[in-house]
Amino acid sequence: MENVILTISLVVLFTLIGAGVAGYLAFKRGREAGIQVEKDRQEAMRLGAEEQAARIVAEAESQAKQFQLSIKEEEVQRRKEMDAEAARRRNELEKIEERLQNRLDQAERRLQQIDARERKLNQRENRCNEREAKLTTVEEEWTAELQRVANMNEDEARLVLLDRVEQKSRLEMARKIREVEGQAAEEADRRAREIITLALERIASEHVSEFSVSSVDLPSDEMKGRIIGRQGRNIRAIEQALGVDLVVDDTPEAIIISSYDPIRREVARMALSKLVADGRIHPARIEKEVEKAQQEIDRIITESGEQAMIEAGVSGLHREVQKTLGRLRFRTSYGQNQLAHAVETAKLAGLIAAELHANVKVARMGGLLHDLGKAVTHEIDGPHAVVGAEIAKRYNVPDVVVNAIASHHAEVEPESIEAVIVAAADAISGARPGARRESLETYVKRVTELEDIGNSFKGVSQTYAIQAGREIRVIVRPDDVDDLAAIQLSKEIAKKIEDNLQYPGQIRVTVVRETRAVEYAK
């Protein structure tokens, strides 16, 4: 049994060994076949690469030949072009040389002509020198003869002649100045009247002068006792709350409110009117009504500023500027309401600016805000124009408008045509008939000052203020003031009036020089 198993094992072993040997032999044959195939493939690829390299070399040689041919053709073409350009330039140089030669010939001919003219001029100069010498001799002889005949030397005769020429020139100059100034004044007056008339026509409206009421009507004198209160406690409470003085006198059924602040006076009038209408007057009630009146006045001020901006066609102002502008509703000047005056000035300035092709927006804003300082002049010291300009500048109003505000009364020099327009519009609005009232004392004082200014100049005989102070007539002594000096005198008087007086509108200065020749027949 063991031998059988051993035999079987040997058979199997030999079988496996045979199979392994056969497999190895088969693998070896297959590998050799693969190696041969790979060698064949690589040989084919080598042959293909050699063919392709040969083909590329052939193509490169063909392209090189074509490139060489194109280069040769291009060289031939460029040589032709260069030859043509060279020929063209030779032609141009020949033409230039020909022109230069022609000019050189012309220059030589002109030089010959100049030489000939120079010789002639030298001959003429010699003849002129000879004639000048003869004339000098004759002039000296004539001068000596004239001195002998006139019994004057040359210097004396020159002084007489210069004096006559000066007198004639001064008369002619004065006449010409009067003529030119007359024409300019007529044209300026015509154009100014046209512009102002057009502006007034377009904004013509009736303005009723508004006054801050300084008295409150009472239903009966018994109401005065209620306002005064027990031991005067009510009237003291009113005066302390409002900052005004109440005058209770013998005026029947009325009480007077006294205050320099027009807004306080208006608050007091409104509060007192409500207290009188209600009948209940005591400190607590007074404080309540005063607070309501102040709120009402603040609302009216704000609305008035906004309405003025709408009427004037101005926008973009700061809220505080609007409120300050609205305060002008309670301010009057010579009976003219300042808010209405500001709106009117803005409209006039806008219309004049449009006619003169200036900035209408700047002119309108400057006209509306030009009296802004009057709303706070009782609180801040200084001219209202300068104060108003500082307020406007504080709230970022454009600099050109600030200058128009500051310069409308000549405290500051105007820097733009719009500033001059605002000043003119302010004068027109304040000087138009019926716009303002003037007290008799102020009028007499102004007329007297005008006459004193005229009489203060040398050579003035008498000065008369006429046309309600709108014109002064200055009579001069003809022996002391000639025509030219009269023109200068009128300008100096006008300048002194501008520097020393304040007045609405303008004042005309007329200097009268009259020469009279008197003789008596005996």
C-alpha positions in Angstrom: 0.0 0.0 0.0 2.8 2.4 0.8 4.5 1.5 -2.4 1.4 2.3 -4.4 1.0 5.6 -2.7 4.7 6.4 -3.3 4.4 5.4 -6.9 1.3 7.6 -7.4 3.2 10.4 -5.8 6.1 10.0 -8.0 3.9 9.9 -11.1 2.1 13.0 -10.1 5.4 14.7 -9.3 6.9 13.8 -12.7 3.6 14.9 -14.4 3.8 18.3 -12.7 7.5 18.7 -13.6 6.7 17.9 -17.2 3.8 20.4 -17.3 6.1 23.1 -15.8 8.8 22.4 -18.3 6.3 22.5 -21.2 4.8 25.8 -19.9 8.3 27.3 -19.6 9.1 26.2 -23.1 5.9 27.7 -24.4 6.5 31.0 -22.5 10.0 31.2 -23.9 8.7 30.7 -27.5 6.0 33.3 -26.9 8.5 35.8 -25.6 10.8 35.3 -28.5 7.8 35.8 -30.9 6.9 39.1 -29.1 10.4 40.3 -29.2 10.5 39.7 -32.9 7.2 41.5 -33.4 8.4 44.5 -31.5 11.6 44.5 -33.5 9.5 44.4 -36.7 7.3 47.3 -35.4 10.3 49.4 -34.4 11.9 48.7 -37.8 8.7 49.9 -39.6 8.6 53.0 -37.4 12.2 53.7 -38.2 11.6 53.4 -41.9 8.5 55.6 -41.6 10.5 58.2 -39.7 13.2 58.2 -42.3 10.7 58.6 -45.1 9.0 61.5 -43.2 12.4 63.1 -42.5 13.2 62.9 -46.1 9.9 64.4 -47.1 10.3 67.3 -44.5 13.8 68.0 -45.8 12.5 68.1 -49.4 9.7 70.5 -48.4 12.2 72.7 -46.5 14.5 72.8 -49.5 11.5 73.7 -51.7 10.4 76.5 -49.3 14.0 77.8 -49.0 14.2 78.0 -52.7 10.9 79.9 -52.9 11.9 82.2 -50.0 15.2 83.0 -51.8 13.3 83.8 -55.0 10.8 86.1 -53.1 13.8 87.9 -51.4 15.5 88.4 -54.7 12.2 89.8 -56.2 11.7 92.1 -53.2 15.3 93.3 -53.5 14.7 94.1 -57.2 11.5 95.9 -56.4 13.1 97.9 -53.6 16.0 98.9 -55.9 13.5 100.1 -58.5 11.7 102.1 -55.8 14.9 103.6 -54.5 16.0 104.5 -58.0 12.7 106.2 -58.6 12.9 108.1 -55.2 16.4 109.1 -56.0 15.3 110.4 -59.4 12.4 112.3 -57.8 14.7 113.9 -55.2 17.2 114.9 -57.9 14.4 116.6 -59.8 13.3 118.4 -56.6 16.8 119.5 -55.8 17.3 120.8 -59.3 14.0 122.8 -59.1 15.1 124.1 -55.6 18.5 125.1 -57.0 16.8 126.8 -59.9 14.5 128.8 -57.6 17.4 129.7 -55.4 19.4 130.9 -58.3 16.4 133.0 -59.5 16.0 134.5 -56.0 19.7 135.2 -55.9 19.5 137.0 -59.2 16.5 139.0 -57.9 18.3 139.9 -54.7 21.3 141.1 -56.7 19.0 143.2 -58.9 17.3 144.7 -55.8 20.6 145.4 -54.2 21.6 147.3 -57.2 18.3 149.3 -57.1 18.9 149.9 -53.4 22.3 151.2 -54.1 20.9 153.5 -56.7 18.2 154.8 -54.4 20.7 155.3 -51.6 22.8 157.4 -53.9 19.8 159.5 -54.8 18.8 159.8 -51.1 22.3 161.0 -50.2 22.0 163.6 -52.9 18.6 164.7 -51.6 19.9 164.7 -48.0 22.7 167.0 -49.1 20.2 169.3 -50.8 17.9 169.2 -47.7 20.8 170.1 -45.4 21.6 173.0 -47.6 17.9 174.1 -47.5 17.7 173.6 -43.8 20.8 175.8 -43.3 19.2 178.5 -45.4 15.8 178.2 -43.5 17.6 178.4 -40.2 19.3 181.6 -41.3 16.0 183.0 -42.6 14.2 181.9 -39.3 16.8 183.6 -37.2 16.4 186.8 -39.3 12.6 186.6 -39.0 12.8 186.0 -35.3 15.1 189.0 -34.8 12.7 191.1 -36.9 9.6 189.9 -34.9 11.3 190.6 -31.6 12.2 194.0 -32.9 8.7 194.7 -34.1 6.8 193.1 -31.1 9.3 194.4 -28.5 9.3 190.8 -26.9 11.9 188.2 -26.7 11.3 184.5 -27.6 10.5 183.4 -24.0 7.9 186.1 -23.5 6.2 185.4 -26.8 6.1 181.6 -25.9 4.4 182.3 -22.6 1.8 184.5 -24.3 1.1 181.9 -26.9 1.0 179.0 -24.3 -1.5 181.0 -22.2 -3.8 181.6 -25.1 -3.5 177.9 -26.2 -4.2 176.8 -22.6 -7.3 179.0 -22.3 -8.6 177.8 -25.7 -7.8 174.1 -24.8 -9.5 174.4 -21.4 -12.7 175.8 -23.0 -12.6 173.1 -25.7 -11.9 170.4 -23.1 -14.8 171.6 -20.9 -17.1 171.7 -23.9 -16.1 168.2 -25.0 -16.4 166.8 -21.5 -19.9 168.3 -21.1 -20.8 166.9 -24.5 -19.5 163.4 -23.7 -20.9 163.4 -20.2 -24.2 164.6 -21.5 -24.4 161.8 -24.1 -23.4 159.2 -21.6 -25.8 160.5 -19.0 -28.6 160.5 -21.5 -27.9 157.0 -22.6 -27.4 155.7 -19.1 -30.5 157.5 -17.9 -32.6 156.1 -20.8 -31.3 152.6 -20.3 -31.7 152.8 -16.5 -35.3 154.1 -16.8 -36.1 151.4 -19.3 -34.8 148.6 -17.0 -36.3 150.1 -13.8 -39.6 150.8 -15.5 -39.8 147.2 -16.9 -38.9 145.8 -13.5 -41.5 147.9 -11.7 -44.2 147.1 -14.3 -43.6 143.3 -13.8 -43.9 143.4 -10.0 -46.3 146.3 -9.6 -48.4 145.6 -6.6 -50.0 147.5 -3.7 -48.2 147.3 -0.4 -50.0 148.4 2.8 -47.5 149.4 5.4 -47.8 147.1 8.4 -47.1 148.5 11.9 -46.5 146.6 15.1 -49.5 147.3 17.3 -48.4 149.0 20.5 -51.8 149.1 22.2 -54.6 146.7 23.2 -58.2 147.7 23.2 -60.2 146.9 26.4 -63.9 146.3 26.7 -64.1 148.6 29.7 -61.9 150.5 32.1 -62.8 147.8 34.8 -60.5 145.4 32.8 -57.5 147.6 33.6 -58.0 146.7 37.3 -58.0 143.0 36.4 -54.8 143.4 34.4 -53.1 145.3 37.2 -54.3 142.7 39.8 -54.1 142.8 43.5 -51.1 144.9 44.5 -50.0 144.9 40.9 -49.1 141.2 40.8 -50.8 140.5 37.4 -49.0 143.4 35.6 -45.7 142.4 37.1 -46.2 138.8 36.0 -47.0 140.0 32.5 -44.0 142.3 32.3 -41.7 139.6 33.6 -43.0 136.9 31.3 -43.0 139.0 28.2 -40.1 141.4 28.8 -42.2 144.5 28.0 -43.5 147.5 29.8 -47.3 148.0 30.2 -48.4 151.6 30.4 -51.8 152.0 32.1 -52.7 155.7 31.9 -55.8 157.7 31.5 -56.3 156.5 28.0 -59.9 155.2 28.0 -60.4 151.5 27.3 -56.8 150.9 26.1 -53.5 149.8 27.5 -50.1 150.6 25.8 -47.3 148.1 25.3 -43.8 149.5 25.3 -40.8 147.5 24.0 -37.9 148.0 21.5 -38.3 144.3 20.4 -41.2 144.1 17.9 -41.6 140.4 18.4 -41.9 140.7 22.1 -44.4 143.5 21.6 -46.4 141.2 19.2 -46.3 138.3 21.7 -47.5 140.7 24.4 -50.3 142.0 22.2 -51.5 138.5 21.3 -51.4 137.2 24.9 -53.1 140.3 26.3 -55.8 140.1 23.7 -56.5 136.4 24.7 -56.5 137.2 28.4 -58.9 140.2 27.9 -61.2 138.0 25.7 -61.2 135.2 28.3 -61.5 137.5 31.3 -59.6 135.2 33.7 -56.4 137.0 34.6 -54.0 135.5 37.1 -50.3 134.6 37.1 -50.8 130.9 36.2 -53.2 131.9 33.4 -50.8 134.6 32.2 -47.9 132.1 31.9 -50.0 129.7 29.9 -51.2 132.3 27.5 -47.7 133.8 27.0 -46.4 130.3 26.2 -49.2 129.8 23.6 -48.6 133.2 22.1 -44.9 132.6 21.8 -45.5 129.3 20.1 -48.0 131.0 17.7 -45.5 133.7 16.9 -42.8 131.1 16.2 -45.1 129.4 13.8 -46.0 132.7 12.1 -42.3 133.5 11.8 -41.5 130.2 10.2 -44.4 130.3 7.8 -43.6 133.9 6.9 -40.0 133.0 6.0 -41.1 130.1 3.9 -43.8 132.2 2.2 -41.2 135.0 1.5 -38.9 132.4 -0.2 -41.7 131.1 -2.3 -42.8 134.7 -3.4 -39.2 135.7 -4.2 -38.4 132.5 -6.0 -35.5 131.5 -3.7 -34.7 128.0 -2.5 -32.0 126.1 -0.6 -31.7 128.4 2.5 -30.9 127.0 5.9 -33.8 126.6 8.4 -32.4 129.2 10.8 -32.0 131.7 7.9 -35.6 131.2 7.1 -36.6 131.9 10.7 -34.5 135.0 10.9 -36.0 136.2 7.6 -39.5 135.6 9.0 -38.7 137.8 12.0 -38.6 140.8 9.5 -42.4 140.5 9.3 -42.6 142.4 12.6 -40.0 145.0 11.7 -40.7 148.3 9.9 -38.5 151.1 8.6 -40.1 154.5 8.0 -43.4 152.7 7.9 -42.3 150.1 5.3 -42.7 146.5 6.3 -39.2 144.9 6.1 -40.3 141.5 4.9 -42.4 142.9 2.1 -39.5 145.2 1.3 -37.1 142.2 1.1 -39.4 140.3 -1.2 -39.9 143.3 -3.4 -36.2 143.9 -3.5 -35.6 140.3 -4.5 -38.1 140.6 -7.4 -36.6 143.8 -8.6 -33.0 142.5 -8.4 -34.0 139.4 -10.3 -35.7 141.4 -13.1 -32.8 143.8 -13.4 -30.3 140.9 -13.4 -32.3 139.2 -16.2 -32.2 142.4 -18.3 -28.4 142.8 -17.7 -27.7 139.1 -18.3 -26.4 138.6 -14.8 -27.0 135.7 -12.4 -30.7 136.0 -11.6 -30.6 133.4 -8.8 -27.8 135.2 -6.9 -29.5 138.6 -7.4 -32.8 137.2 -6.0 -31.2 135.6 -3.0 -29.1 138.7 -2.3 -32.2 140.9 -2.5 -34.2 138.7 -0.2 -31.5 138.5 2.4 -30.0 142.0 2.2 -31.7 143.3 5.3 -31.3 140.0 7.3 -29.3 141.8 10.0 -32.3 144.1 10.8 -34.0 141.1 12.5 -31.3 140.9 15.1 -29.7 144.4 15.3 -31.3 145.0 18.7 -29.3 141.9 19.9 -26.0 142.3 18.0 -24.0 145.5 17.7 -22.9 146.7 14.3 -24.4 147.8 10.9 -27.2 145.6 9.8 -25.6 144.9 6.5 -22.4 143.5 8.1 -24.4 141.6 10.8 -26.7 140.1 8.1 -23.6 139.0 6.1 -22.1 137.3 9.1 -25.4 135.4 9.8 -25.6 134.3 6.1 -22.0 133.2 6.0 -22.5 131.2 9.2 -25.2 129.1 7.5 -23.2 128.5 4.3 -24.9 131.0 2.0 -22.7 131.5 -1.2 -19.9 134.0 -0.8 -21.2 136.1 -3.7 -24.5 136.5 -1.9 -22.7 137.3 1.4 -20.8 140.1 -0.4 -24.1 141.5 -1.9 -25.6 141.6 1.6 -22.5 143.3 3.2 -22.0 145.9 0.4 -25.6 147.1 -0.2 -24.9 150.2 2.0 -21.3 150.6 1.0 -19.8 149.3 4.2 -17.9 146.7 2.0 -16.8 147.1 -1.6 -19.0 145.2 -4.1 -17.3 142.3 -5.8 -19.8 141.4 -8.5 -22.4 143.0 -10.7 -25.1 141.1 -8.7 -24.0 143.1 -5.5 -24.5 146.4 -7.4 -27.9 145.2 -8.7 -29.0 144.3 -5.1 -28.0 147.8 -3.8 -29.9 149.4 -6.7 -33.0 147.3 -6.2 -32.9 148.2 -2.4 -32.7 151.9 -3.3 -35.6 151.5 -5.8 -37.8 149.7 -3.3 -37.1 152.1 -0.5 -37.3 155.3 -2.6 -40.4 154.7 -4.6 -43.3 157.1 -3.9 -45.3 156.1 -0.8 -42.9 153.3 0.2 -41.5 155.1 3.3 -42.3 158.0 5.5 -39.9 160.6 6.8 -40.3 162.8 9.8 -40.2 166.6 9.4 -37.2 166.9 11.7 -35.2 164.3 9.7 -36.1 166.0 6.4 -35.1 169.5 7.6 -31.8 168.1 9.0 -31.0 166.4 5.8 -31.7 169.5 3.7 -29.6 171.6 6.0 -26.7 169.2 5.8 -26.9 169.2 2.0 -26.7 173.0 1.8 -23.8 173.0 4.3 -21.8 170.5 2.2 -22.3 172.6 -0.9 -21.3 175.8 0.8 -18.1 174.2 2.3 -16.3 174.3 -1.1 -14.2 177.1 -2.3 -15.7 179.4 -4.9 -19.3 178.6 -4.0 -21.6 181.6 -3.7 -24.9 179.9 -2.6 -26.4 176.4 -2.3 -30.1 175.6 -2.5 -31.7 172.2 -1.8 -34.8 171.7 -4.0 -37.2 168.9 -4.9 -37.6 167.7 -1.3 -33.8 167.2 -1.0 -33.5 165.2 -4.2 -31.4 167.9 -5.9 -29.1 170.7 -4.9 -28.2 173.8 -7.0 -24.8 175.2 -6.3 -24.1 178.7 -7.6 -20.4 179.5 -8.0 -18.5 182.7 -8.6 -17.4 182.8 -12.3 -14.2 184.6 -11.5 -13.1 181.8 -9.1 -14.4 178.7 -10.9 -14.1 178.1 -14.7 -16.0 175.6 -16.7 -13.6 172.7 -16.2 -13.4 173.4 -12.5 -17.3 173.5 -12.3 -17.4 169.9 -13.7 -14.8 168.8 -11.2 -16.7 170.6 -8.4 -19.9 168.7 -9.1 -18.1 165.4 -8.8 -16.4 166.4 -5.5 -19.7 167.6 -3.9 -21.5 164.3 -5.0 -18.6 162.3 -3.5 -18.8 164.2 -0.2 -22.5 163.7 0.0 -22.1 160.0 -0.5 -19.4 159.8 2.2 -21.2 161.8 4.8 -25.0 161.4 4.4 -27.4 158.5 4.4 -30.5 159.0 2.2 -32.9 156.9 0.1 -32.5 157.0 -3.7 -30.1 159.5 -5.3 -29.4 163.2 -5.1 -28.7 165.3 -8.2 -25.9 167.9 -7.9 -26.1 170.8 -10.4 -23.3 173.4 -10.4 -24.4 176.7 -12.1 -21.7 179.1 -13.4 -23.0 182.3 -14.9 -21.0 185.1 -16.4 -22.6 188.6 -16.7 -21.2 191.6 -18.5 -22.7 194.9 -17.2 -22.1 198.3 -18.6 -23.9 201.6 -18.1 -24.7 204.1 -20.8 -24.2 207.7 -19.7 
